[in-house]
Amino acid sequence: MTEVSMELLAELVVDSVVPLYPVVSPDGCLVAYAVRTVGVRERLVSALWLADTAGGSTPRQLTDGSRWVGAPQWAPDSGSLYFVTGRQLHRLRLGDGLAEEVTAWRGGVAGFRLLADGRAVAVVAVDEPDAEDERRRAEGDDAVVWGECARPARLRLLDLDSGELRSVAGLGERHVVEGVQRPDGGPLAVLSWAGPEEDSGAFAAELHLVDPHTGKVHDLGPVGVDACSATWWRSGDTWHLSYLAVTPPGPVGGTAVFDITVPDAGPAPEHRNLTAGMAVCPTELVQVAEGTPLA
């Protein structure tokens, strides 16, 4: 066995880059991903790259790498990429290589999910600053009072044709952390907290269904601490929702895969622990078309 040694130099620490967020285009021909610098947080930047899944061409850089670029998502026709940079949602058309800003929301975009019809986007964003916020910013007043300054991130629906961004009122003041649409273009499964502070809000997490056309909300009940990775799957004519959460009743412990049969109306049935008794601690669920998710 040959021993290989590598000297850790300062240049390796500050000049290294790592690939993140790979996503394959719907037609299976391309993979988009971000390449991020390694270093102190104030200097972190990333660029969007594109590669041929068949390996027939050299990967190419799509953005200049001067700002942070979040996880990209593909348009349903594989012709455009959407991503967040500068706290706004952008669209890059592969045909001409032009990138355009599709939101100008002063509260900033925290997350997004393209809808199946390709004409709308589910956006997670806090409210825009009000007059008091602008006054404090102008005066340099950056004092933070626990429980008073943080604003909940709300679910909003962006019409790509008109640019209209409307809030989903049925979720009230709850803090939205994640949303994913049913693969057939049906409702969004949304995970929310009671508030934006993790130490309190995450202990009262809930699961909801949101109609992307009307904004109507159907509550599916409470979920465990640190709930994440909401994933749809279908068995025959029945839709299921799975997600990860800390195994109850305690707030500290391993994560498990929970699952519910999604009702057409009325209260949700029992949230079943699918990994009870298994010597596993899953960290992510991945949707595979309409079939059973991977853990």
C-alpha positions as CSV (number, residue, x, y, z in Angstrom):
1,M,0.0,0.0,0.0
2,T,1.4,3.4,-1.0
3,E,1.4,6.1,1.6
4,V,0.3,9.5,0.3
5,S,1.0,12.6,2.3
6,M,-0.2,16.2,1.7
7,E,1.0,19.3,3.3
8,L,-1.8,21.6,4.6
9,L,-0.9,25.0,3.3
10,A,-2.6,28.3,4.0
11,E,-3.4,28.6,0.3
12,L,-5.3,25.3,0.4
13,V,-7.4,26.6,3.3
14,V,-8.3,30.0,1.8
15,D,-8.3,29.2,-1.9
16,S,-10.2,25.9,-2.0
17,V,-13.7,25.5,-3.4
18,V,-16.4,22.9,-2.9
19,P,-19.4,21.9,-5.1
20,L,-22.9,22.2,-3.6
21,Y,-26.6,21.7,-4.5
22,P,-26.4,19.5,-7.6
23,V,-29.7,19.3,-9.5
24,V,-30.3,17.4,-12.7
25,S,-32.5,19.0,-15.4
26,P,-36.0,17.5,-16.0
27,D,-34.8,16.1,-19.4
28,G,-31.8,14.4,-17.7
29,C,-29.2,16.1,-20.0
30,L,-27.6,18.7,-17.7
31,V,-26.7,19.1,-14.0
32,A,-26.5,22.5,-12.4
33,Y,-24.6,23.1,-9.2
34,A,-22.9,25.9,-7.1
35,V,-19.2,26.1,-6.4
36,R,-18.4,27.8,-3.1
37,T,-15.2,29.3,-1.7
38,V,-13.9,28.0,1.6
39,G,-13.0,30.6,4.3
40,V,-14.5,32.9,6.9
41,R,-18.2,33.6,6.5
42,E,-17.8,37.2,5.5
43,R,-15.9,36.2,2.4
44,L,-18.0,33.3,1.3
45,V,-19.0,33.6,-2.4
46,S,-20.2,31.0,-4.9
47,A,-20.8,30.6,-8.6
48,L,-23.3,28.6,-10.7
49,W,-21.9,26.0,-13.0
50,L,-23.4,23.7,-15.6
51,A,-22.2,20.3,-16.7
52,D,-23.3,17.7,-19.3
53,T,-24.6,14.5,-17.6
54,A,-23.0,12.4,-20.4
55,G,-19.6,14.0,-19.8
56,G,-19.3,15.1,-23.4
57,S,-18.3,18.7,-22.8
58,T,-16.3,20.7,-20.3
59,P,-18.4,22.2,-17.4
60,R,-18.9,25.9,-17.7
61,Q,-19.4,28.7,-15.3
62,L,-22.7,30.6,-15.6
63,T,-22.3,33.4,-13.0
64,D,-19.3,35.5,-12.2
65,G,-18.8,34.3,-8.6
66,S,-18.8,37.7,-7.0
67,R,-21.8,37.0,-4.8
68,W,-23.4,34.2,-2.9
69,V,-25.6,32.0,-5.1
70,G,-28.1,29.7,-3.5
71,A,-29.3,26.2,-4.5
72,P,-30.6,26.4,-8.2
73,Q,-33.8,24.9,-9.5
74,W,-34.8,24.0,-13.0
75,A,-37.8,25.2,-15.0
76,P,-40.0,22.3,-16.1
77,D,-38.9,22.7,-19.7
78,S,-35.2,22.5,-18.7
79,G,-34.6,25.8,-20.5
80,S,-34.0,28.1,-17.5
81,L,-32.5,28.0,-14.0
82,Y,-33.8,29.9,-11.0
83,F,-31.6,30.8,-8.0
84,V,-31.4,33.3,-5.2
85,T,-28.5,35.9,-5.1
86,G,-28.4,39.3,-3.6
87,R,-31.5,38.2,-1.6
88,Q,-33.7,38.2,-4.7
89,L,-34.9,35.5,-7.1
90,H,-33.2,35.4,-10.5
91,R,-33.8,33.5,-13.7
92,L,-31.1,32.5,-16.1
93,R,-32.1,31.5,-19.6
94,L,-29.7,28.9,-21.0
95,G,-30.5,29.8,-24.6
96,D,-29.0,33.3,-24.5
97,G,-27.2,33.1,-21.1
98,L,-29.0,36.2,-19.8
99,A,-29.9,36.4,-16.1
100,E,-32.7,38.6,-14.9
101,E,-34.1,39.5,-11.5
102,V,-37.7,38.3,-11.1
103,T,-38.3,39.7,-7.6
104,A,-37.6,43.1,-6.1
105,W,-38.9,42.3,-2.6
106,R,-37.3,44.6,0.0
107,G,-37.7,41.9,2.7
108,G,-35.5,39.5,0.7
109,V,-36.2,36.0,-0.5
110,A,-35.3,33.2,1.9
111,G,-36.4,30.3,-0.2
112,F,-38.5,29.3,-3.2
113,R,-40.0,26.3,-5.0
114,L,-41.0,26.3,-8.7
115,L,-44.5,25.1,-9.3
116,A,-45.3,22.3,-11.8
117,D,-47.0,24.5,-14.3
118,G,-43.9,26.6,-14.8
119,R,-45.9,29.9,-14.5
120,A,-45.7,30.5,-10.7
121,V,-43.2,30.2,-7.8
122,A,-43.9,29.5,-4.2
123,V,-41.6,32.1,-2.3
124,V,-40.7,32.2,1.3
125,A,-40.0,35.8,2.5
126,V,-40.5,38.1,5.4
127,D,-42.5,41.3,5.2
128,E,-40.9,44.3,3.7
129,P,-39.5,47.0,6.1
130,D,-42.0,49.5,7.4
131,A,-41.4,53.1,8.3
132,E,-40.1,52.3,11.8
133,D,-37.6,49.8,10.3
134,E,-36.4,52.4,7.9
135,R,-36.0,55.0,10.8
136,R,-34.0,52.5,12.9
137,R,-31.8,51.7,9.9
138,A,-31.2,55.3,9.1
139,E,-30.3,56.0,12.8
140,G,-28.0,53.0,13.1
141,D,-30.3,51.5,15.8
142,D,-29.4,47.8,15.6
143,A,-30.6,46.7,19.1
144,V,-32.3,43.4,19.1
145,V,-35.0,42.5,21.7
146,W,-35.6,38.7,21.9
147,G,-39.0,37.8,20.5
148,E,-39.8,41.2,19.2
149,C,-37.5,42.0,16.2
150,A,-37.6,38.7,14.3
151,R,-40.3,38.5,11.7
152,P,-41.9,35.3,10.5
153,A,-41.2,34.2,6.9
154,R,-44.4,33.9,5.0
155,L,-45.4,31.8,2.1
156,R,-46.1,33.9,-1.0
157,L,-47.2,32.9,-4.5
158,L,-45.3,34.7,-7.4
159,D,-47.0,34.9,-10.8
160,L,-44.2,35.0,-13.3
161,D,-46.2,36.6,-16.0
162,S,-47.5,39.6,-14.0
163,G,-44.8,39.7,-11.3
164,E,-47.6,39.8,-8.6
165,L,-46.5,38.4,-5.2
166,R,-49.4,37.6,-2.9
167,S,-49.3,36.2,0.6
168,V,-51.0,33.1,1.8
169,A,-53.2,34.5,4.5
170,G,-54.4,31.2,5.9
171,L,-51.1,30.5,7.7
172,G,-51.5,33.6,9.9
173,E,-48.4,34.5,11.8
174,R,-46.7,31.1,11.5
175,H,-43.1,31.0,10.3
176,V,-42.8,28.9,7.1
177,V,-39.6,26.8,6.9
178,E,-40.3,24.5,3.9
179,G,-42.7,23.7,1.1
180,V,-42.9,21.2,-1.7
181,Q,-45.6,20.7,-4.3
182,R,-47.3,17.3,-5.0
183,P,-45.6,15.9,-8.2
184,D,-48.9,16.0,-10.2
185,G,-49.2,19.8,-9.7
186,G,-51.5,19.5,-6.7
187,P,-51.2,21.2,-3.3
188,L,-48.1,22.3,-1.5
189,A,-47.0,20.5,1.7
190,V,-45.8,23.2,4.0
191,L,-43.9,22.9,7.3
192,S,-44.2,25.8,9.7
193,W,-43.1,26.9,13.2
194,A,-45.0,28.9,15.8
195,G,-42.5,31.7,15.3
196,P,-39.1,32.5,13.8
197,E,-37.0,31.8,16.9
198,E,-35.8,28.2,16.7
199,D,-35.6,27.8,20.5
200,S,-39.4,28.3,20.8
201,G,-40.9,28.2,17.3
202,A,-39.5,24.8,16.3
203,F,-41.1,23.2,19.3
204,A,-44.6,23.9,17.9
205,A,-44.2,22.8,14.3
206,E,-47.1,21.9,12.1
207,L,-47.8,20.5,8.7
208,H,-50.3,22.1,6.2
209,L,-51.6,21.7,2.7
210,V,-51.8,24.9,0.6
211,D,-53.7,25.1,-2.7
212,P,-51.3,27.0,-5.0
213,H,-54.2,28.5,-7.0
214,T,-56.6,29.7,-4.3
215,G,-54.2,29.9,-1.3
216,K,-56.7,27.8,0.8
217,V,-55.0,26.1,3.7
218,H,-55.8,22.7,5.2
219,D,-54.0,21.9,8.5
220,L,-52.6,18.4,9.0
221,G,-51.7,18.8,12.6
222,P,-48.6,19.1,14.8
223,V,-45.2,17.4,13.9
224,G,-42.1,16.7,15.9
225,V,-39.1,19.0,16.6
226,D,-36.8,19.8,13.7
227,A,-39.3,18.5,11.1
228,C,-37.9,18.7,7.6
229,S,-37.6,17.0,4.2
230,A,-41.4,16.8,3.4
231,T,-41.8,14.4,0.6
232,W,-44.7,13.1,-1.5
233,W,-45.3,9.6,-2.6
234,R,-48.3,7.7,-4.1
235,S,-49.6,4.2,-3.4
236,G,-52.3,3.4,-6.0
237,D,-54.8,6.3,-5.9
238,T,-53.7,7.4,-2.4
239,W,-51.2,10.1,-1.7
240,H,-48.8,10.0,1.3
241,L,-46.6,12.7,2.9
242,S,-43.4,11.7,4.7
243,Y,-41.1,13.9,6.6
244,L,-38.2,13.7,9.1
245,A,-38.5,14.8,12.8
246,V,-37.0,14.1,16.2
247,T,-38.5,11.0,17.7
248,P,-41.1,12.1,20.3
249,P,-41.7,12.8,23.1
250,G,-38.3,14.5,24.0
251,P,-36.8,17.4,22.1
252,V,-33.4,15.7,21.8
253,G,-32.8,12.4,20.1
254,G,-32.5,10.7,16.8
255,T,-34.6,11.5,13.7
256,A,-37.2,9.2,12.3
257,V,-39.3,9.0,9.1
258,F,-42.9,9.8,9.8
259,D,-45.7,9.3,7.3
260,I,-49.4,10.2,6.9
261,T,-52.1,9.3,4.4
262,V,-53.2,12.6,3.0
263,P,-57.0,13.1,3.4
264,D,-59.2,14.8,0.8
265,A,-60.8,16.7,3.6
266,G,-61.2,16.7,7.4
267,P,-58.5,16.0,10.0
268,A,-55.3,14.1,9.2
269,P,-54.9,10.5,10.3
270,E,-52.2,9.3,12.7
271,H,-48.6,10.3,11.8
272,R,-46.9,6.9,11.7
273,N,-43.2,6.3,12.6
274,L,-41.9,4.2,9.6
275,T,-38.5,3.6,11.1
276,A,-39.5,2.6,14.7
277,G,-37.3,-0.2,15.9
278,M,-34.7,0.3,13.2
279,A,-31.0,1.0,14.0
280,V,-31.0,4.0,11.7
281,C,-31.0,7.8,12.0
282,P,-32.0,9.2,8.6
283,T,-30.8,12.7,7.8
284,E,-32.6,13.5,4.5
285,L,-35.5,12.3,2.3
286,V,-35.3,12.5,-1.5
287,Q,-38.4,12.4,-3.7
288,V,-38.2,10.0,-6.6
289,A,-41.0,11.0,-9.1
290,E,-44.2,9.7,-7.5
291,G,-42.6,6.6,-6.0
292,T,-41.4,5.8,-2.5
293,P,-38.8,8.3,-1.4
294,L,-35.2,7.5,-0.7
295,A,-33.8,8.0,2.8
